[in-house]
Amino acid sequence: MKFPSASTVVRAFRLLAVAEAFSWAALLAGMYFKWIAGTTELGVEIAGPVHGALFIGYGAAALVLWRLQRWPFRVALLAGLSAVFPFATVLFERWALRRGYLPTGRLPARLPADEDGVHGLVMEPALVGIEDDRRDHQAEQDGADQRSERAGR
């Protein structure tokens, strides 16, 4: 069986982790209105299937990453268990990112800790852009240096 690239699966996994957490919130709100307020079942009827689909997608992505990234069984088990508890998928995603189990491809697998402890979903895109700009600037500088060496010969 051929899997998609690891970076594609990591992006999908991270997106599904956040989406699954939001679907938990929607489902819990729907259950409140159905069982406690007793006003409507519409929230459960809509959020239930959406949450179920995201739960299955998250689980499938975790299984693929277990294979692609060669996660230890303990990490795969934590990924699966995190989908059972409300909002735990986001916590697992942050934990896995800090531990290097979710490499981004353009950055080192482990991000350096900053003073505020803010990284992961919030800071990573900004860091990727900075690194890309730095790499582009260095390539331009190297090209200019080579041209000046050739002109000086």
C-alpha beads as a LAMMPS data file, in Angstrom:
LAMMPS data file: protein, C-alpha beads

153 atoms
152 bonds

1 atom types
1 bond types

-500.0 500.0 xlo xhi
-500.0 500.0 ylo yhi
-500.0 500.0 zlo zhi

Masses

1 110.0

Atoms # bond

1 1 1 0.000 0.000 0.000
2 1 1 1.366 3.413 -0.962
3 1 1 0.897 6.194 1.574
4 1 1 0.893 9.929 0.799
5 1 1 3.968 11.931 1.739
6 1 1 4.706 12.305 5.430
7 1 1 4.385 16.098 5.328
8 1 1 0.900 15.813 3.796
9 1 1 -0.210 13.353 6.464
10 1 1 1.280 15.499 9.255
11 1 1 -0.615 18.567 7.993
12 1 1 -3.837 16.569 7.723
13 1 1 -3.314 15.081 11.182
14 1 1 -2.751 18.483 12.762
15 1 1 -5.803 19.936 11.024
16 1 1 -7.921 16.946 12.072
17 1 1 -6.720 17.283 15.682
18 1 1 -8.062 20.832 15.890
19 1 1 -11.223 20.064 13.897
20 1 1 -11.969 17.050 16.101
21 1 1 -11.674 19.243 19.200
22 1 1 -14.103 21.789 17.727
23 1 1 -16.519 19.005 16.814
24 1 1 -16.347 17.807 20.437
25 1 1 -17.387 21.306 21.532
26 1 1 -20.277 21.333 19.058
27 1 1 -21.395 17.879 20.154
28 1 1 -21.240 18.821 23.844
29 1 1 -23.287 21.952 23.131
30 1 1 -25.794 19.879 21.192
31 1 1 -26.050 17.408 24.077
32 1 1 -26.675 20.290 26.479
33 1 1 -29.583 21.562 24.394
34 1 1 -30.981 18.055 23.942
35 1 1 -30.662 16.639 27.461
36 1 1 -30.417 19.563 29.880
37 1 1 -32.285 22.441 28.246
38 1 1 -34.620 20.013 26.476
39 1 1 -35.151 22.401 23.595
40 1 1 -33.854 20.738 20.434
41 1 1 -32.053 17.678 19.115
42 1 1 -30.720 19.503 16.057
43 1 1 -27.254 20.079 17.542
44 1 1 -26.734 16.368 18.201
45 1 1 -28.172 15.408 14.807
46 1 1 -25.678 17.653 13.022
47 1 1 -22.623 17.569 15.292
48 1 1 -22.824 13.819 15.940
49 1 1 -22.077 12.634 12.381
50 1 1 -19.546 15.437 11.816
51 1 1 -17.715 14.482 14.998
52 1 1 -17.862 10.816 14.034
53 1 1 -16.313 11.486 10.626
54 1 1 -13.558 13.652 12.112
55 1 1 -12.912 11.030 14.813
56 1 1 -12.436 8.338 12.154
57 1 1 -10.270 10.647 10.007
58 1 1 -8.083 11.514 12.989
59 1 1 -7.711 7.837 13.877
60 1 1 -6.818 6.905 10.294
61 1 1 -4.247 9.715 10.103
62 1 1 -2.750 8.566 13.416
63 1 1 -2.428 5.010 12.086
64 1 1 -0.744 6.226 8.903
65 1 1 1.670 8.388 10.916
66 1 1 2.403 5.435 13.200
67 1 1 3.578 3.591 10.094
68 1 1 5.281 6.482 8.247
69 1 1 7.008 8.094 11.224
70 1 1 7.695 4.777 12.976
71 1 1 6.082 5.995 16.171
72 1 1 6.539 3.790 19.217
73 1 1 3.357 1.920 20.138
74 1 1 2.981 4.140 23.214
75 1 1 2.743 7.273 21.044
76 1 1 0.199 5.695 18.694
77 1 1 -1.848 4.560 21.686
78 1 1 -1.799 8.082 23.161
79 1 1 -2.924 9.486 19.805
80 1 1 -5.860 7.090 19.731
81 1 1 -6.829 7.682 23.357
82 1 1 -6.675 11.448 22.895
83 1 1 -9.607 11.257 20.470
84 1 1 -11.798 9.715 23.179
85 1 1 -11.509 12.618 25.609
86 1 1 -12.833 16.085 24.713
87 1 1 -10.162 18.482 23.406
88 1 1 -7.305 16.041 24.115
89 1 1 -6.370 15.800 20.419
90 1 1 -5.028 19.361 20.530
91 1 1 -3.024 18.562 23.649
92 1 1 -1.620 15.430 21.996
93 1 1 -0.770 17.367 18.826
94 1 1 1.179 19.948 20.855
95 1 1 2.927 17.233 22.864
96 1 1 3.849 15.258 19.734
97 1 1 5.142 18.394 18.006
98 1 1 7.381 19.292 20.959
99 1 1 8.708 15.731 21.174
100 1 1 9.545 15.580 17.457
101 1 1 6.898 13.041 16.459
102 1 1 5.307 15.506 14.012
103 1 1 8.101 16.888 11.833
104 1 1 7.095 19.669 9.494
105 1 1 9.616 19.012 6.736
106 1 1 10.919 22.575 6.503
107 1 1 11.897 22.977 10.141
108 1 1 13.795 20.733 12.501
109 1 1 11.601 18.045 14.064
110 1 1 11.945 19.718 17.468
111 1 1 11.197 23.401 17.615
112 1 1 13.322 25.477 19.978
113 1 1 11.405 26.566 23.047
114 1 1 10.780 30.278 23.146
115 1 1 10.393 32.435 26.257
116 1 1 6.605 32.381 26.227
117 1 1 6.346 28.687 25.407
118 1 1 4.205 29.610 22.395
119 1 1 4.900 27.499 19.355
120 1 1 3.245 24.664 17.474
121 1 1 0.147 25.725 15.571
122 1 1 0.596 29.405 16.425
123 1 1 4.258 30.164 15.732
124 1 1 5.277 27.473 13.260
125 1 1 3.971 29.173 10.068
126 1 1 5.766 32.386 11.045
127 1 1 9.004 30.489 11.670
128 1 1 8.715 28.671 8.352
129 1 1 8.362 32.000 6.546
130 1 1 11.409 33.438 8.295
131 1 1 13.483 30.384 7.501
132 1 1 12.403 30.479 3.841
133 1 1 13.298 34.181 3.595
134 1 1 16.692 33.533 5.181
135 1 1 17.364 30.639 2.782
136 1 1 16.322 32.760 -0.246
137 1 1 18.533 35.653 0.891
138 1 1 21.494 33.309 1.377
139 1 1 20.996 31.835 -2.123
140 1 1 20.910 35.339 -3.625
141 1 1 24.068 36.290 -1.697
142 1 1 25.869 33.122 -2.829
143 1 1 24.891 33.804 -6.442
144 1 1 26.189 37.399 -6.211
145 1 1 29.458 36.184 -4.679
146 1 1 29.974 33.656 -7.487
147 1 1 29.259 36.291 -10.168
148 1 1 31.763 38.705 -8.633
149 1 1 34.426 35.958 -8.450
150 1 1 33.900 35.161 -12.134
151 1 1 34.086 38.844 -13.056
152 1 1 37.318 39.277 -11.070
153 1 1 39.168 36.451 -12.836

Bonds

1 1 1 2
2 1 2 3
3 1 3 4
4 1 4 5
5 1 5 6
6 1 6 7
7 1 7 8
8 1 8 9
9 1 9 10
10 1 10 11
11 1 11 12
12 1 12 13
13 1 13 14
14 1 14 15
15 1 15 16
16 1 16 17
17 1 17 18
18 1 18 19
19 1 19 20
20 1 20 21
21 1 21 22
22 1 22 23
23 1 23 24
24 1 24 25
25 1 25 26
26 1 26 27
27 1 27 28
28 1 28 29
29 1 29 30
30 1 30 31
31 1 31 32
32 1 32 33
33 1 33 34
34 1 34 35
35 1 35 36
36 1 36 37
37 1 37 38
38 1 38 39
39 1 39 40
40 1 40 41
41 1 41 42
42 1 42 43
43 1 43 44
44 1 44 45
45 1 45 46
46 1 46 47
47 1 47 48
48 1 48 49
49 1 49 50
50 1 50 51
51 1 51 52
52 1 52 53
53 1 53 54
54 1 54 55
55 1 55 56
56 1 56 57
57 1 57 58
58 1 58 59
59 1 59 60
60 1 60 61
61 1 61 62
62 1 62 63
63 1 63 64
64 1 64 65
65 1 65 66
66 1 66 67
67 1 67 68
68 1 68 69
69 1 69 70
70 1 70 71
71 1 71 72
72 1 72 73
73 1 73 74
74 1 74 75
75 1 75 76
76 1 76 77
77 1 77 78
78 1 78 79
79 1 79 80
80 1 80 81
81 1 81 82
82 1 82 83
83 1 83 84
84 1 84 85
85 1 85 86
86 1 86 87
87 1 87 88
88 1 88 89
89 1 89 90
90 1 90 91
91 1 91 92
92 1 92 93
93 1 93 94
94 1 94 95
95 1 95 96
96 1 96 97
97 1 97 98
98 1 98 99
99 1 99 100
100 1 100 101
101 1 101 102
102 1 102 103
103 1 103 104
104 1 104 105
105 1 105 106
106 1 106 107
107 1 107 108
108 1 108 109
109 1 109 110
110 1 110 111
111 1 111 112
112 1 112 113
113 1 113 114
114 1 114 115
115 1 115 116
116 1 116 117
117 1 117 118
118 1 118 119
119 1 119 120
120 1 120 121
121 1 121 122
122 1 122 123
123 1 123 124
124 1 124 125
125 1 125 126
126 1 126 127
127 1 127 128
128 1 128 129
129 1 129 130
130 1 130 131
131 1 131 132
132 1 132 133
133 1 133 134
134 1 134 135
135 1 135 136
136 1 136 137
137 1 137 138
138 1 138 139
139 1 139 140
140 1 140 141
141 1 141 142
142 1 142 143
143 1 143 144
144 1 144 145
145 1 145 146
146 1 146 147
147 1 147 148
148 1 148 149
149 1 149 150
150 1 150 151
151 1 151 152
152 1 152 153
